[in-house]
Amino acid sequence: MSTARRPVRAVWTDFGGVLTPPISQDLEDFSRRTGIPAEALRAAMTAVAAPFGPDLMAPLDTPLLTEDEWAARMNAELRTLGVETDLTGFGERWFAGRATNDAWLRHLHAIRRTGVFVGMLSNMPPAWDRLWRRMVEPEGLFDGLVLSFEVGVRKPDPAIFEAAAAMAGVAPEECLLVDDIATNCAGAEAAGWQAVHFTDADAAADRLAGLLPRPLIAGSPAA
């Protein structure tokens, strides 16, 4: 991504797809657990999201719909596709057995030990707030949380990056986003941030190693 103008003083990590496996993998796992075909889930999510824009999760994580409202619309869309199901309580079922990316979690702890601010910047539905905290204990890891449902805007809106930089108390160019979605990384850079497009925990740590005020040992979560 962009060349650092200053050392990074605040690292903001995404949740889904970074602190968890890729969302596509989670969707396939959910499909296997529930018996709902993955292609039908994607089609129904697309149809439910369509009135709100192109992003499949926009109705849930701004939020524009409650989880129950979203589930009712999903049930109706799936029915038109020949799938009879009830997605009430979707969040609990989505998070059941969901894995944590422990390698990235260790890297974040190592980054924080260098004195760098570590925060989580996530497009998050309000109903899932208690669920992600079961997977990742924020105490002792995150110096700040910026969640879309709390601030009323979502990545890649520039306002969410402005809020996060203000929370960290540093200049935008001293903030860095680690995210699995390229458009979110581009949005961060447009807001003056630096960004790392996440594909792998060690690769992301390698990218960060030379950008921090006290460099980590590349690829070493024990640094």
Secondary structure, DSSP 8 states (H G I E B T S, - for coil): ----SS---EEEE-STTTTSS-HHHHHHHHHHHH---HHHHHHHHHHHHGGG-S-TTHHHHTTSS-HHHHHHHHHHHHHHTT-----TTHHHHHHTT----HHHHHHHHHHHHTT-EEEEEE---GGGHHHHHHHS--TTT-SEEEEHHHHS--TT-HHHHHHHHHHHTS-GGGEEEEES-HHHHHHHHHTT-EEEE-S-HHHHHHHHHTTSSS---TT-TT-
